[in-house]
């Protein structure tokens, strides 16, 4: 996956990650290919983690509003690296 490619959806990334895990668990993959698959799996895992964190922050923003649920803009750039608040 390169930077020029479009970022897969959470579901697409999870599907690909499951395929990679199944291949690696089968034990029928040559070492070089296993290393490449592992690296791709790690990238997909990080992508899924980031997407889940973004959704979690959106939910927190909605729940913290006083006087009912009020949607406000979400700016992921402030916490994009997963830094603590």
VEXDO-421760 format. One line per 4 residues: for each residue z, x, y of C-alpha. Coordinates in pm, 1 decimal. Each point is the difference from the previous one (the first is absolute). Example, Ala and Ser with C-alpha at 12.3 -4.5 7.8 and 13.67 -1.06 7.14 Angstrom:
BEGIN
780.0:1230.0:-450.0  -66.0:137.0:344.0
// end
This chain:
BEGIN
0.0:0.0:0.0  -111.4:156.4:328.8  87.2:-88.5:356.8  -351.9:-134.6:56.9
37.4:-261.2:-274.0  160.3:-330.6:85.8  364.8:-28.6:-91.3  44.0:-217.4:-309.5
213.5:-311.2:15.0  344.3:9.8:-158.5  -131.1:-189.1:-301.6  -299.2:234.0:-41.8
223.4:306.2:25.7  243.0:-142.0:-257.6  -284.0:-83.4:-240.9  -140.0:352.6:27.2
347.7:148.8:-38.5  55.8:-203.5:-318.1  -332.7:125.8:-137.2  98.3:360.6:74.4
340.3:-42.5:-166.5  -163.3:-149.0:-310.2  -244.5:291.9:-20.2  274.0:258.4:41.4
224.7:-172.3:-253.6  -282.6:-6.8:-256.3  10.5:379.3:-19.0  -376.1:16.0:-55.9
-75.9:149.2:343.0  -90.1:369.8:41.7  254.7:197.1:203.8  -222.7:46.0:307.6
-80.6:-370.7:12.2  366.8:-87.0:-56.7  97.3:209.2:301.9  -263.5:-171.4:216.0
112.6:-342.9:-121.8  363.1:87.9:69.1  -86.4:106.7:356.8  -197.0:-318.8:59.6
287.7:-203.2:-144.4  248.1:166.0:234.6  -219.1:-84.9:300.9  -32.2:-359.9:-115.3
374.4:-21.0:-57.7  68.4:121.4:354.9  -254.1:-247.0:139.1  167.0:-289.2:-184.2
341.4:113.3:121.3  -121.5:10.2:360.8  -154.8:-345.5:-26.1  323.7:-142.0:-143.5
203.3:160.4:280.9  -230.7:-155.2:260.6  40.9:-344.7:-155.3  377.4:49.0:-15.7
13.5:89.4:370.8  -210.8:-305.1:88.0  243.2:-220.6:-191.6  298.6:162.2:173.4
-158.5:-62.3:339.9  -43.3:-367.6:-83.0  352.5:-39.5:-135.5  170.9:171.7:295.2
-125.6:-246.2:258.7  268.9:-218.4:153.6  -50.8:-373.9:27.6  -237.5:-26.2:-292.9
-293.1:194.2:-126.8  -216.9:141.9:273.8  -285.6:228.7:-87.7  -42.8:306.0:219.2
-249.7:287.3:-19.8  73.3:269.6:-254.9  -70.7:363.1:93.4  -2.9:213.1:-316.1
-67.3:324.3:188.5  366.9:35.4:101.8  119.9:11.2:-362.7  -320.7:101.0:-174.1
152.0:311.3:-155.2  285.1:-201.0:-151.2  255.6:139.4:246.5  337.9:-169.0:18.2
82.2:-214.2:300.3
// end
